[in-house]
Amino acid sequence: MLLVLLPQFRDCSFGEYPLSFAAAVGERKICGKLLGAYGERNKAEEWRKQHDDKALHDDYQDSLKLDFLNKQSVHGDTALHIAVRYGRQNVMDWLIDAGANGSMQVQNSLSLR
């Protein structure tokens, strides 16, 4: 299989995770599908079997979601950093609405705020 990048994407850094790639190319719908798929596959159901507290379960779910949204590359980039770098406003708005952290820093100590 031959992978050919379109000229506008040849010099892009797509990050290390599918969410970062979707953010780099401006695919908000794919970002949503990835978050949904992650939510379905996480271990919340297993956790629920071991614990009976609904409030704690909801906190655990929220924590997993934020971990997914704010996953950092080896350089510290999150999907939000990458969306900002490539001017993907629709993805930036979606990530922030979903709970992405705009104050996380990358290796060179830059943050989005």
C-alpha positions as CSV (number, residue, x, y, z in Angstrom):
1,M,0.0,0.0,0.0
2,L,1.3,3.4,-1.0
3,L,0.5,6.4,1.2
4,V,0.6,9.7,-0.6
5,L,0.1,12.9,1.3
6,L,-1.6,15.8,-0.2
7,P,0.8,18.8,-0.7
8,Q,-0.9,20.9,2.0
9,F,-0.1,18.1,4.6
10,R,3.4,17.2,3.6
11,D,5.1,19.4,6.2
12,C,2.6,18.8,9.0
13,S,3.4,17.3,12.3
14,F,0.4,15.1,13.0
15,G,1.2,14.2,16.6
16,E,1.4,10.6,17.8
17,Y,-2.3,9.9,18.4
18,P,-5.4,9.6,16.2
19,L,-7.1,12.5,17.9
20,S,-4.0,14.7,17.2
21,F,-4.1,13.6,13.5
22,A,-7.8,14.5,13.2
23,A,-7.1,17.9,14.8
24,A,-4.1,18.6,12.4
25,V,-6.3,18.0,9.4
26,G,-9.3,19.8,10.8
27,E,-11.7,16.8,11.0
28,R,-14.0,17.7,13.9
29,K,-16.4,14.9,13.2
30,I,-13.6,12.3,13.4
31,C,-12.5,13.9,16.7
32,G,-16.1,13.3,18.0
33,K,-16.1,9.7,16.8
34,L,-12.8,9.0,18.4
35,L,-14.0,10.4,21.7
36,G,-17.1,8.3,21.5
37,A,-15.2,5.2,20.6
38,Y,-12.8,5.8,23.5
39,G,-15.7,6.2,25.9
40,E,-17.2,2.9,24.8
41,R,-14.0,1.0,25.2
42,N,-12.8,2.4,28.5
43,K,-12.9,0.4,31.6
44,A,-15.8,2.2,33.2
45,E,-18.1,-0.9,33.1
46,E,-15.5,-3.0,34.8
47,W,-15.0,-0.3,37.4
48,R,-18.8,-0.1,37.9
49,K,-18.9,-3.8,38.7
50,Q,-16.3,-3.3,41.5
51,H,-17.9,-0.1,42.9
52,D,-21.5,0.8,43.6
53,D,-21.3,4.6,43.8
54,K,-22.8,6.3,40.8
55,A,-21.2,9.7,41.6
56,L,-17.8,8.1,41.8
57,H,-18.4,6.3,38.6
58,D,-19.3,9.6,36.8
59,D,-16.2,11.2,38.2
60,Y,-14.1,8.3,36.9
61,Q,-15.8,8.6,33.4
62,D,-15.0,12.4,33.4
63,S,-11.4,11.7,34.4
64,L,-10.9,9.2,31.6
65,K,-12.4,11.6,29.0
66,L,-10.0,14.4,30.1
67,D,-7.1,12.0,30.0
68,F,-8.0,11.2,26.4
69,L,-8.5,14.8,25.3
70,N,-5.3,16.0,27.0
71,K,-3.0,13.1,26.0
72,Q,0.5,14.6,25.3
73,S,3.0,13.6,22.7
74,V,6.7,13.1,23.7
75,H,7.0,16.8,22.9
76,G,4.1,17.7,25.1
77,D,1.7,18.5,22.3
78,T,-2.0,17.8,22.8
79,A,-4.6,17.7,20.1
80,L,-5.6,21.3,21.0
81,H,-2.0,22.5,20.5
82,I,-1.9,20.9,17.1
83,A,-5.3,22.3,16.1
84,V,-4.0,25.8,17.1
85,R,-0.8,25.3,15.2
86,Y,-2.7,24.6,12.0
87,G,-5.5,27.1,12.6
88,R,-8.3,24.5,12.8
89,Q,-10.8,26.8,14.5
90,N,-13.7,24.3,14.3
91,V,-11.6,21.6,16.0
92,M,-10.3,24.1,18.6
93,D,-13.8,25.1,19.5
94,W,-14.9,21.4,19.7
95,L,-11.9,20.4,21.9
96,I,-12.5,23.3,24.3
97,D,-16.2,22.5,24.5
98,A,-15.4,18.8,25.1
99,G,-13.1,19.8,28.0
100,A,-9.5,20.0,26.6
101,N,-7.1,21.9,28.8
102,G,-5.7,25.0,27.1
103,S,-3.1,25.7,29.8
104,M,-1.0,22.5,29.3
105,Q,2.6,23.3,28.2
106,V,4.8,21.8,25.5
107,Q,8.5,21.1,25.9
108,N,9.5,24.6,25.0
109,S,7.3,25.9,27.9
110,L,4.7,27.5,25.6
111,S,1.1,27.2,26.5
112,L,-2.1,28.3,24.6
113,R,-2.9,31.0,27.2
